[in-house]
């Protein structure tokens, strides 16, 4: 049962970079050791450039069997179509991630994997189709020894303290479709403790993201005998603390539920007969005159990135966006404030093919978040409809800041784009989350935002590195985007 979704888009990242000077893109068995031969540790980040003189770069790291690694290569300039290859000690490709076509607001490429064996691995990075440009490369890893096994049919209650590190658990499916239920007994704002739960399969691919804050209970169901799954649990608001109960059962068995109205924290779980009715899901709001003409506009790239927009509704200042697979699995959910757009990068969330239903509900804290609603179905296996190319060129560049920004109020300025209707500024920080954003109508080409540490926290890898991006809209549709890396001055 779920009403609203809380927000955080996250990505864990890494890297350290050494260049190879080669004239052509080599095959893995043709790549020699990077000069300097540094062995990289988990949890690092670096920035660099793919150039005609150095089109391929190689980095080594030590990994243990069962380690969960995440590699993210983010483009910082137009033109680069990045790729990442993970090679084993024999220079055989273990896994790959590629961006083969241009897409506005791309996150670059991400590679996630549970390492199959202990040894030295290499990351080979570059640009497909001889493309070049700046990038940020991040690598992270976590030992399998940190996971506590969940016993089938036995609830496990865990406490999450303020500023606590993530906790890791694991369960193995049996000969039945298997459900993980997350029960949330703690009081919070607006209703319950804002937890975050991520579920990954044996390959390390993200299966589901479950968010609390207003969900008394959330569930994800996976196929029978589909192997082992990792469950990562942490606090979506580090300033708060709370309690969660995890329960793994067959999907067909009676599920337990929890409600603050019926069961106090620490009491035994109630059975289904005592469960309260689920709150109403987003439904038909066509009888509300404010919702006349409300609907989702979709623009999809062939790469799997989907751009969403919707009209302004009087009194609404927020929207809840979610995507559900045809098996009923929630793969994406976030709340956006004061903007009328969102972007879902389905490959980043582990979805390459399939049919997904995207829901958008709008509202406010005063009016409720189910003021107006709409849904649209996207089939990633179908080629997107090709629209007419815009008659005018759309090019946007950040004028200021360049390189550094203030630890406080900072004015961001960019060039005027003829025919633009509005601009959206997004600041990406730690975990690749959007830590600040705003929208201004054209012809305005500037915006002042508080980017102090108190306001937006830390940047990539806990540093003062951030990414500032300008999105250009014309007639309510995304037209083009560009951004720059900036370092906040302490």
Secondary structure, DSSP 8 states (H G I E B T S, - for coil): --S---------------EE-BSS---GGG----TT--EE-TTEEEEEEE-SSB-EEEEEEEE-TT-EEEEEEEE-STT--EEEEEE-TTS-EEEEEE--S--TT---EEEEEE-SSSEEEEEEEEEGGG--EEEEEEEEEE-GGGEEE--TT--EEEEE-TT---EEEEEE--SS-EEEEEEE-SB-SSSB--EEEEEE-TT--EEEEEE-SS-SEEEEEE-TT--EEEEEEEESSTT--EEEEEEEEETTS---B--TTT--TTS--B-GGG-------S---TTSGGGTT--EEEEE-TTSEEEEEE---TT--EEEEEEEETTS-EEEEEEEES-SEEEEETTTTT--SSEEEEEEEEEETTTEEEEEEEEEEEETTS--------SS-----EEE--EEE-SSEEEEEE---TT--EEEEEEE-GGG-EEEEEEEETT--EEEEE-SHHHH---GGGSSEEEEEEEEEETTEEEEEEEEEEEE--
